[in-house]
Amino acid sequence: MINHTVCKRTSSNHVSGKPVYKKKARPKAKLEDLPQDVLCTIVSKLPAKEISRASVLSSNWRYISGICFYKLCFTGAAGCSRDSFERDQYCQYMQKFINYVNVAVQNCHAKLVEEFYVKFEFDTMLLDHLNNWVNFAVSSRAKSIAIYLCPIIKRRTDVDRYVFPFHLLNSESNMSHLQCMQLSFVSFRPPSEFRGFPSLRKLDLEFVDITIKDLDVVLSNCGNLKWLSLVRCFLNCELKLDHLFSSLLHLTVVRCRTTRVELRVMKLVTFEYDGDLVPIVLRQDSKLDNAHIKFDKANFQDATTALLNGIPSMQNLTLHITWQRLETQFPLNNTGKFSHLRVLQLLMGVSLEDINKFPFSILRTAPFIEKLEIHFVGGDNSWFVKKGSGRKHLEQCEYNYLKSLYMTGYKGAIGQLEFLLHIVENAPALEVLTVDMSQRLYGHPLYKKMNLAEQQHALRAVLCKSMLSSKVKLYVL
């Protein structure tokens, strides 16, 4: 008897002894091979978050996103304002601009727009077209909308503004894509039922007609806001926002006629303020990195007190006081310290009456500064060459952590020299000292007797005779 075994074949052609017919290979179709209109239609149906994820994972999707999203920027020609034309010529010029924008908008119809930017003088001729353009940008799911308008009559801000069409933002699906909004010379008055911008990350308002109540409504649902800038938005009241901004990193308040600034901000990195000396109060547990403060008509004592009460935790401070009145060594009413402050930059514009007065108040409250910059700017500089008596006894104040001192605008005044020597003699850890003498008063008789090289040599001699360590790198420019 012959024994035999039947084996089940598992090759590519047979499985379990049965034949398998090999299918013809389909041609490999790539997504980017589809027509551009089809690609854009597919992308337009996806949420922005999913598009972003796909772009990270695939270079092909980055290519698709690049061809499907448009960046539209329209600006009037430089120097072409109403003052440059007769009325009829200006109307022709404006109509040409309107037609140009309308053609571009029509060509991008049903496509995705990433940025939409318009900069032009505001005229009633633009009114309906601006509404159409904003509607186009919103319906195209633009991530950034910028409308920079300016009054036809320069330096006039009390004329009619373009009223932003909030009624075009009634769709939550359209607003969900908007991440950046920049407006200039616009009336921004949202209806009371407006629910804010849920995805907005940057809001930049300049010369915008808005009340504090309107601003509160606009920001009511901006949980993702990282950048807020208010420039010449005349609020004429307290800027107090009760919303908890957990993501806000940059805040700018410039010339808004505020009487007080109070914000609940947790992670603020940069704060910029320019205006009258008013109380500024940020959340006490916030750790501010950079503060750029510019006060009008104040002295360093009052400015220091205001900052200690409001933002004592900042690490880097630039303080500029215009039309300042420097105090002599008056005691501060506040005994607090800037315990986190490491870099201090002072911009000083002093007048003739403030000779021999110094900004000691803020220096005494910053015992841990490592870098100090003092810039003498603007004002009546004739006091710098005024003669004075010998050195005065100044209150002992040590700067044990100061490593770098940089002074500009030095002109050889008694007050400047005393201030400079005081800092040098009380900074044992000083490593670098730089004094810039490049800004000189050539018309004054004193400077006709000494050239720049001679003055630099004289300053070096004075500093070397002081308690300046030989290890300090001295630069006199």
Helices and strands as residue ranges (DSSP letters): E 14-15, E 18-19, G 31-33, H 36-44, H 48-57, H 59-68, E 69-75, G 82-84, H 87-107, E 112-121, G 124-126, H 127-139, E 144-150, E 162-163, G 166-169, H 172-175, E 180-184, E 186-187, E 202-206, H 212-218, E 227-231, E 238-245, E 250-254, E 260-265, E 270-276, E 280-282, E 290-296, H 300-310, E 316-322, E 343-348, G 352-354, H 360-364, E 371-376, G 381-385, E 404-408, H 414-425, E 432-436, H 445-449, H 452-465, E 473-476
